[in-house]
Amino acid sequence: MLRAAIALLTILTWHGAAAAQTQRRAFVIGIADYRELQGIVRPVGDALAVHDRLSQLGFTAELLVNADGPTLQDAFTRFTASLQDGDVAVVYFSGHAGRVGGEFTLLAADAPPQGTRERRQQPFGLLLTTIADEIRVAGAQAQIFFIDACRGDPYVSSTPEIGPSSCGDLRSGPAFDLHAYSPWPSR
């Protein structure tokens, strides 16, 4: 997924003749060290590589590593506030994702443990539909998403708040300009 993301971004940069005032902005997230969920080996290294490549390609890129829910939400709010009409927005996420309250969610480092019924006031991830909606409302002319998340949902719970055991079919998600998901279901 990492090589494909970098290759695609390079091609898009070469073939995307943007207006002089159009900015290219990226929000790059890598979460490997989960407090209550199984850790993942590669997300931080992948995020660093994508961040570096995007910066080389002229993107203003923000890198966020092993962030908890409030930090992730605050950084995303700053990112969307930086967007202007006509900008190109790239979001890259590497880490765990799952269905939370029926919504596909990119999970923060402090996501609660599997099977929990804990209700929290603070966010423990970003909803994919919210990400797409807020970028669209900010006026970005293009949205490019790379979601490199374990599609085997880390939650094996039937509670209405967190579950079920699979992220499910993402075709019912937001209509993006471009999207890439990796790996395939149950991997």
C-alpha positions in Angstrom: 0.0 0.0 0.0 2.8 2.4 0.9 4.5 2.1 -2.5 1.2 2.4 -4.3 0.3 5.5 -2.4 3.6 7.2 -3.1 3.5 6.3 -6.8 0.0 7.5 -7.2 0.7 10.8 -5.5 3.8 11.3 -7.7 1.7 10.7 -10.8 -1.1 13.0 -9.6 1.4 15.8 -8.9 3.0 15.5 -12.4 -0.4 15.4 -14.1 -2.3 17.9 -11.9 -1.6 21.4 -13.3 -3.1 23.4 -10.5 -3.8 27.1 -10.4 -1.1 29.2 -8.8 -3.3 29.9 -5.7 -4.2 26.3 -5.2 -2.5 24.8 -2.2 -1.7 21.1 -1.7 -2.2 20.1 1.9 -1.9 16.7 3.6 -2.9 15.2 6.9 -0.7 12.2 7.6 -1.5 9.9 10.6 0.4 6.8 11.8 -0.7 5.0 14.9 1.1 1.9 16.0 1.2 2.1 19.8 -2.4 1.4 20.9 -2.9 1.5 24.7 -5.7 -1.0 24.8 -5.7 -2.7 21.4 -3.0 -4.8 19.7 -0.1 -2.8 18.4 0.8 -2.7 14.8 4.4 -2.8 13.4 4.5 -0.5 10.4 2.1 2.5 10.6 4.6 5.0 12.0 7.3 4.2 9.5 4.8 4.2 6.6 3.4 7.6 7.8 6.9 9.1 8.0 7.7 7.9 4.5 4.4 9.3 3.0 4.9 12.6 4.9 8.4 13.0 3.6 7.4 12.2 0.0 4.4 14.5 0.1 6.7 17.3 1.4 9.1 16.6 -1.5 6.1 16.9 -3.9 5.3 20.4 -2.6 2.5 19.5 -0.1 2.2 21.3 3.2 2.0 18.1 5.2 1.1 17.7 8.9 2.4 14.5 10.5 0.6 13.0 13.5 2.1 9.9 15.3 0.5 7.7 18.0 -2.1 10.4 18.9 -4.9 10.0 21.4 -8.5 11.0 20.5 -8.4 14.6 21.6 -5.0 15.2 20.0 -6.2 13.6 16.7 -9.4 15.7 16.7 -7.6 18.9 17.5 -5.0 18.3 14.7 -7.8 17.5 12.2 -9.7 20.7 13.1 -6.5 22.7 12.5 -6.0 20.9 9.2 -9.5 21.7 7.9 -9.2 25.3 9.1 -6.1 25.6 7.0 -7.9 24.6 3.8 -9.1 27.2 1.4 -11.4 27.1 -1.7 -9.7 25.1 -4.5 -7.1 23.4 -2.4 -6.2 19.7 -2.8 -6.5 17.7 0.4 -4.8 14.4 1.0 -5.5 12.3 4.1 -3.3 9.3 4.8 -4.0 7.0 7.8 -2.2 3.9 8.9 -3.4 2.1 12.0 -6.5 0.3 13.3 -10.0 1.1 12.0 -13.4 -0.3 13.0 -17.1 0.3 13.1 -18.0 2.5 16.0 -21.7 3.2 16.4 -22.1 1.9 12.9 -19.6 4.4 11.4 -16.3 3.5 9.9 -13.8 5.1 12.3 -10.0 5.6 12.2 -9.1 4.7 15.7 -6.8 6.8 17.9 -4.1 5.4 20.2 -6.5 5.5 23.2 -9.4 3.6 21.6 -11.1 1.6 24.3 -10.5 -2.2 24.7 -12.5 -4.7 22.7 -15.9 -5.7 24.1 -16.1 -2.5 26.2 -19.4 -0.7 26.9 -17.6 2.4 27.9 -19.2 5.6 26.7 -16.7 8.4 26.5 -17.1 12.2 26.3 -13.8 12.6 24.4 -13.4 11.2 20.9 -11.4 8.1 20.3 -11.1 8.4 16.6 -12.2 10.1 13.4 -15.3 9.1 11.5 -14.4 8.7 7.8 -17.7 10.4 6.7 -16.9 13.4 9.0 -13.4 13.7 7.5 -14.8 13.8 4.0 -17.7 16.2 4.9 -15.5 18.7 6.7 -12.9 18.8 3.9 -15.7 19.3 1.4 -17.2 22.1 3.5 -13.8 23.7 3.8 -13.8 24.1 0.0 -11.2 21.7 -1.1 -11.5 21.0 -4.9 -10.1 17.5 -4.5 -10.0 14.9 -1.7 -7.6 12.1 -1.8 -7.8 9.4 0.9 -5.4 6.6 1.6 -6.7 4.4 4.4 -4.1 1.7 5.3 -6.0 0.2 8.1 -6.4 -3.3 9.4 -9.9 -4.2 8.0 -10.4 -7.0 10.6 -12.2 -4.8 13.1 -10.3 -4.9 16.5 -13.7 -5.0 18.2 -15.3 -8.3 18.6 -18.4 -7.0 20.4 -22.1 -6.9 19.7 -22.7 -3.8 21.8 -24.5 -1.0 19.9 -21.6 1.4 20.6 -18.7 -0.6 19.4 -18.9 -3.5 16.9 -19.5 -5.7 15.0 -16.5 -7.9 14.2 -15.8 -6.6 10.7 -15.4 -3.1 9.2 -17.7 -4.3 6.4 -18.1 -3.0 2.9 -16.8 0.5 2.4 -18.7 1.1 -0.8 -21.4 2.6 1.3 -19.1 5.2 2.7 -18.7 8.9 1.5 -18.3 9.7 -2.1 -14.6 10.8 -2.4 -12.8 12.2 -5.4 -10.3 9.3 -4.9 -10.0 6.7 -2.3 -7.8 3.6 -1.7 -8.2 1.1 1.0 -5.7 -1.6 2.1 -5.7 -4.4 2.9 -8.8 -6.3 1.8 -11.4 -7.4 4.4 -10.3 -9.6 7.3 -6.6 -8.8 6.7 
